[in-house]
């Protein structure tokens, strides 16, 4: 395949999106003979999630707002591919678009960054912890109801600045984002996944294009098949319970030898663990595994109860 034009890449105008895109274009230029980094033309696109950066995500449409405008540019042919954090992607696929390439997943743990250098267990009662995640909010309430929780919006740089300005005593972010920004030295503590089970797709970067794009074949050699497998298992769990990215749900899949394991937890908004289960199957059945686990969750809780969790009726902020 010989390129006649540059590949136009649509991304958010944030330091993390730029770092993720650099990781992708660098790998592509090293592994694909037809490509050099100069063959990519980057277009920064402001998304609704970036513009409305003071409001609760669950009240303005959820994390899908970080990809909506990029997908519109793809549909209109203004860009050829979009680079996304997969945890920002809805569980239901777009009718006319597909993810054609997955970057190898980085560690998908949550991390705590504190001004005092204290870990989550060491923080004093009443300390203020910042997050914008409904899932992390529920997990904090499940583990330490004596801490204050305060809404924290903005990109990683903004959140770290607010922490250093003492608006918060500690904040929770994704380790993968800190790592990609070379800020992992600022991490106080990598949080135990038994307590803070990550969001579906956390730590994964995906490349999206129109369906049947010729670029899918071009990027085939850099597509990480294991990451694709675990992403589909996690996504199918969310899809099967009709959860959205506002739901207090953690899910994590991993491959070990010939098997795939998937763990899911569903919380109430008060921090009660409503569902917690791990299942395993052969890798070839990875898509069905997430669906099967989702059916078990629906059978136990009922779809109406799960649907109720998609909306946090009370104030996001919490004071013990």
PASE-935116 format. One record per residue (C-alpha): residue in three letters; x, y negated, z negated. Coordinates in steps of 0.001 Angstrom, whole numbers, plus 500000, padded with zeros to 6 digits. Example, Ala and Ser with C-alpha at 12.3 -4.5 7.8 and 13.67 -1.06 7.14 Angstrom:
// residues 2
ALA512300504500492200
SER513670501060492860
END
This chain:
// residues 320
UNK500000500000500000
UNK501455496651501066
UNK500127493525499386
UNK499029490766501739
UNK498026488365498977
UNK498880487811495375
UNK496847489683492768
UNK494761487090490942
UNK494541487872487235
UNK491820486378485010
UNK492647486049481311
UNK491675484049478248
UNK493820481014477557
UNK495276482326474304
UNK498758483337473217
UNK497621486939472703
UNK495991487218476135
UNK499129485786477717
UNK501317488283475820
UNK499091491212476795
UNK499126490144480429
UNK502916489752480395
UNK503188493289479015
UNK501008494576481862
UNK502652492668484725
UNK506132493527483450
UNK505316497244483300
UNK503651497165486706
UNK506629495461488339
UNK509027498004486809
UNK507021501138487597
UNK505357500295490919
UNK507689499874493880
UNK505350497602495813
UNK505093495048493022
UNK507143492275491529
UNK506020489948488753
UNK505750487120491278
UNK502959489101493011
UNK500617488211490143
UNK498855484870489947
UNK497487484140486459
UNK494255482188486075
UNK493262481033482591
UNK489525481173482012
UNK487732479593479048
UNK485192481960477588
UNK482142481127475497
UNK483752482896472538
UNK486744480560472763
UNK484673477401473203
UNK482262478154470344
UNK485061478911467929
UNK483410477705464734
UNK480258479828464784
UNK479558483382463696
UNK480011485710466663
UNK476954487773465736
UNK474775484651465991
UNK475948483552469434
UNK476074486888471244
UNK478940488947469849
UNK482416489737471107
UNK481137490203474668
UNK481396486425474822
UNK485183486798475141
UNK484834488555478514
UNK481625487184480071
UNK483183484397482141
UNK486084486600483259
UNK483598489199484502
UNK481718486472486382
UNK484975485488488107
UNK485528489148489057
UNK482035489498490511
UNK482430486264492491
UNK485817487353493857
UNK487661484460492213
UNK490017486911490499
UNK490972490497491355
UNK491487491865487851
UNK490790490860484264
UNK492961491734481283
UNK490957492496478152
UNK491330493632474570
UNK489116496700474704
UNK487563496036471303
UNK485967492966472946
UNK484232495111475568
UNK480577496162475140
UNK479919499890474763
UNK477720499885477876
UNK479689499508481116
UNK479021496715483604
UNK477057497943486641
UNK479543496553489175
UNK482836496598487274
UNK485127499249485791
UNK488320499514483767
UNK490872500851486243
UNK493948500995484010
UNK494663501405480305
UNK497849500271478599
UNK499221502612475949
UNK497494501944472656
UNK499511500256469924
UNK498927501024466256
UNK495274500136465729
UNK495462499452461982
UNK494198496321460288
UNK496746494281458346
UNK496634491843455472
UNK498637488622455541
UNK498710486798452207
UNK500266483516451112
UNK501465485048447869
UNK502939488202449383
UNK500466490234447317
UNK498821493326448758
UNK495070493821448849
UNK495181495733445558
UNK497317493017443962
UNK495172490010444918
UNK493588488377441901
UNK489813488588441428
UNK488109485697443191
UNK490838485355445828
UNK489525484165449196
UNK489989486545452132
UNK489292485383455692
UNK487831487387458573
UNK485241486988461328
UNK484509490720461564
UNK481238492160460251
UNK483040495521459962
UNK485923494137457901
UNK483468492222455734
UNK481603495448454906
UNK484853497321454272
UNK486078494603451907
UNK482794494795450007
UNK483099498576449884
UNK486590498379448386
UNK486735495153446349
UNK483515493308445596
UNK485425490945443294
UNK487007489079446220
UNK485535486067448011
UNK484987486493451755
UNK485051483431453997
UNK484402483217457742
UNK487576482755459794
UNK487326481999463532
UNK489945481011466104
UNK492890482652467834
UNK495720484269465881
UNK497789481067465714
UNK494804479110464407
UNK494026481724461769
UNK497607481852460544
UNK497712478055460347
UNK494519477992458265
UNK496083480549455936
UNK499255478466455531
UNK497085475391454906
UNK495701477279451888
UNK492142477486453195
UNK492462481201452376
UNK494556483293450012
UNK494787486103452566
UNK493434487043455974
UNK492875490307457824
UNK493954490732461454
UNK494747493564463852
UNK498312494862463680
UNK498469495265467478
UNK497874491543468011
UNK500545490604465493
UNK502955493059467123
UNK502331491780470650
UNK502958488225469448
UNK506160489291467655
UNK504622488187464367
UNK504672491568462641
UNK507343490282460241
UNK504585488096458723
UNK502451491113457809
UNK502125491650454058
UNK500484495060454203
UNK499280497585456766
UNK495858498613455469
UNK494940502241454851
UNK492728503517457667
UNK490823505650455178
UNK489527502358453774
UNK489701500105456840
UNK488761502380459727
UNK489462500277462864
UNK487038499021465474
UNK486497501024468652
UNK489133500082471217
UNK491332498196468748
UNK494944498063469931
UNK494021498915473547
UNK494436496624476559
UNK492405497450479658
UNK492532496168483242
UNK489115495568484781
UNK488160495146488430
UNK485246495629490776
UNK484228499238491257
UNK486011501040494100
UNK488822498490494144
UNK491965499557496022
UNK493927498330493032
UNK492847501375491029
UNK495110503582493136
UNK497934501034492937
UNK497887501041489125
UNK497386504787488759
UNK501010505474487753
UNK500931503086484807
UNK497510504139483538
UNK497948505820480130
UNK495683508868480305
UNK495703509590476558
UNK494615506037475781
UNK491811506357478321
UNK490635509578476653
UNK490530508181473128
UNK488896504968474313
UNK486086506857476041
UNK485475508993472958
UNK485222505893470741
UNK483109503946473229
UNK480685506826473680
UNK480125506996469933
UNK479123503323469881
UNK476962503759472969
UNK475155506774471536
UNK474140504922468353
UNK473298501750470347
UNK475698499740468206
UNK477131496450469324
UNK480305494697468309
UNK478497492981465446
UNK477783496304463741
UNK479616497366460544
UNK481075500434462251
UNK484604501860462349
UNK485639504623464741
UNK489021506130465558
UNK489956508928467957
UNK493345510596468224
UNK494859513396470305
UNK496871516156468670
UNK498234518872470962
UNK495211520229472883
UNK492552518733470617
UNK490906515383470080
UNK489700514230466658
UNK487244511403466098
UNK486262509809462787
UNK483375507376462368
UNK482057505372459440
UNK478922503275459300
UNK478469500774456455
UNK475625498745455078
UNK476196494993454961
UNK476636495363451210
UNK479557497775451680
UNK477817501104451081
UNK479164503925453261
UNK476090505277455060
UNK477818507752457364
UNK481313509235457335
UNK482347512212459425
UNK485236513627461468
UNK484745516091464309
UNK487208517860466608
UNK487042519497470019
UNK489185520330473027
UNK490529517330474949
UNK488491518251478029
UNK485314517553476028
UNK486414514110474809
UNK483459512230476295
UNK480890514611474803
UNK482618514496471408
UNK481803510833470835
UNK478234511367472009
UNK477822514372469731
UNK479085512505466681
UNK476762509630467512
UNK473762511953467657
UNK474663513241464190
UNK474736509674462876
UNK471347508886464423
UNK469911512128463060
UNK471084511251459542
UNK470268507531459425
UNK467598507061462078
UNK467920504680465019
UNK465843501981463324
UNK468242501840460362
UNK471259501600462678
UNK469555498888464752
UNK468969496839461585
UNK472732496768461011
UNK473302494900464291
UNK472167491724462539
UNK473544490272459304
UNK470544488392457861
UNK472363486611455057
UNK475330484252454923
UNK478589485733456208
UNK480477484143453310
UNK480398486104450077
UNK481069485015446515
UNK481172487625443738
END
